[in-house]
């Protein structure tokens, strides 16, 4: 499982995110953090559905933990993106720590987290 932070993205990726945003409001709604996750599941469990749980804290929300859950179709591997953008980013601020859980069915297969996650 690999996580690529939006702030570390190349300039071309940043330009790609803003492509087509004409008004100031459209550009403002695309500001934020983007996390791309690729997973490769264990052998023999391809029929079980995948669930990715992304928990995070932001600068303006104190110790509150927010959560995004993405169900994915069963299979051995895949790719998805978590976005903290628009009003969620503008009100909550920068993402300061995060934790990602990768589940097959009800079984936790793997986790990744930022350095500051407790």
N, C-alpha and C positions, 0 to 999 in steps of 0.2 A: 504494500500500500504506500503510495507516494502522495505528498501534499505539496503543492506549489503555491506560495503566497503571492497575492496580487501585487504587493509593493516591490517584489523582486522580479516582476515580469519585465521583459524587454520593452523598449519604447514602442516597437511595432505592435505588441500586444495591447498596450495602453491606447494607441491610436485605433486599433480594432474595436475596442470597447466603446469608443466615442463615435465611431462611424455611423452616420445617419442621424445623429442628434443635432437638430437644427436650432431649436430654441434654447434659451438659457435654462428653462425648466427641464427639458429633456437631458441636457448635459448634467445638471445638478442631480437628477434622479439616477444617473449612471455612476456617480461618485461612490466610492466605498471599497470594500474588500471582496475579492473573488478568490475562492479556494477550489482548485481542481483536484479531484481524487480519482486515482486509478486503482483498481483492485484485481487481484488474481486469487481466486478461491482455492481451498484445499481440494485435492482429488477425491472423487467419490461423493461429493455433496452438491453437485451441480443442479440437482432437482429442487433443492431448498431455496426459498426466496431470500434475497439480500435486503438488508436494512442498514442504512448508514445514519448514525446519530452524531451530529455535530453540535457540541456545546461550546459556548463562548461567553466571555465577559468583555464589556466595553468600558471606556474611560468614564462616561457620564452616568453609568448605571451602578456604580459601586461594586458590591459583591454579588449582585444579581446575576444568575446564570441563565442565559437564553439558550434556546435549543431549536435546531432544525433537524427534521427527520425526513429522509428520502428513501422510499421503498423502490427497489429495483427488481426487474424480472430475474428469474433464476438463470443461471449460467455460470461458466467458470471464471469469467472476467468481465470488466466493464469500466465505465468512466462516467463521472457525474461532476457537477459544479455546485458549490454553495456560494450564495451571494448575500452579503450584508451591504445593501445599497439603498439609495433613496432616503425616505424618511427614517428608516431604521438606523441608517448610518448617520444621517444629519442630526438626529436627536440623541442617539446613543454614543456617538463618537467612534474613535478608532477601536479596533479589536485589540485587546491587550494580552489575552490568553485564550487558548482553545484546546479542546479535546475531541478526538474523533474515535467513535466505536464502530466496528465492522461486525455485523451479525449475519449468520446463516441460520434461518429459522429463528429459534429462540437462543441459540448458542453464540456467545461472544467469541469471535475468531481472533481479532486483533485490535490493537489501539495504537494511536499516535497522539502526541500532545506537544504543545509548545513548552518552552523552558519554564515559563512563569505559571503554568497550570499547577494547581495544588491537588 
